[in-house]
Amino acid sequence: MDKYQIGVNAGKVWRLLNDNKRWSYCDLREVSGLSDKDLNAAIGWLAREDKIDIAAGSDGDDLLFLNVNVYIG
């Protein structure tokens, strides 16, 4: 795995999250077609760039969704 491929995978995940839905990890893995290793690297990339948020769902699973930053200045 290289940094370029992690970035490509992060783009795939970001586009899936762009529907304003809160995704479970399992659903995101299934729809993206990424392995656990690739999906975790992509989530880490997006989290480090402050592009996603992670919250606990009612069933205890983590939910992933886009972090929207609005700057008024």
Secondary structure as UniProt FT lines:
FT   HELIX           3..17
FT   TURN            18..19
FT   STRAND          23..24
FT   HELIX           25..32
FT   HELIX           36..48
FT   TURN            49..50
FT   STRAND          52..56
FT   TURN            58..59
FT   STRAND          62..66
//
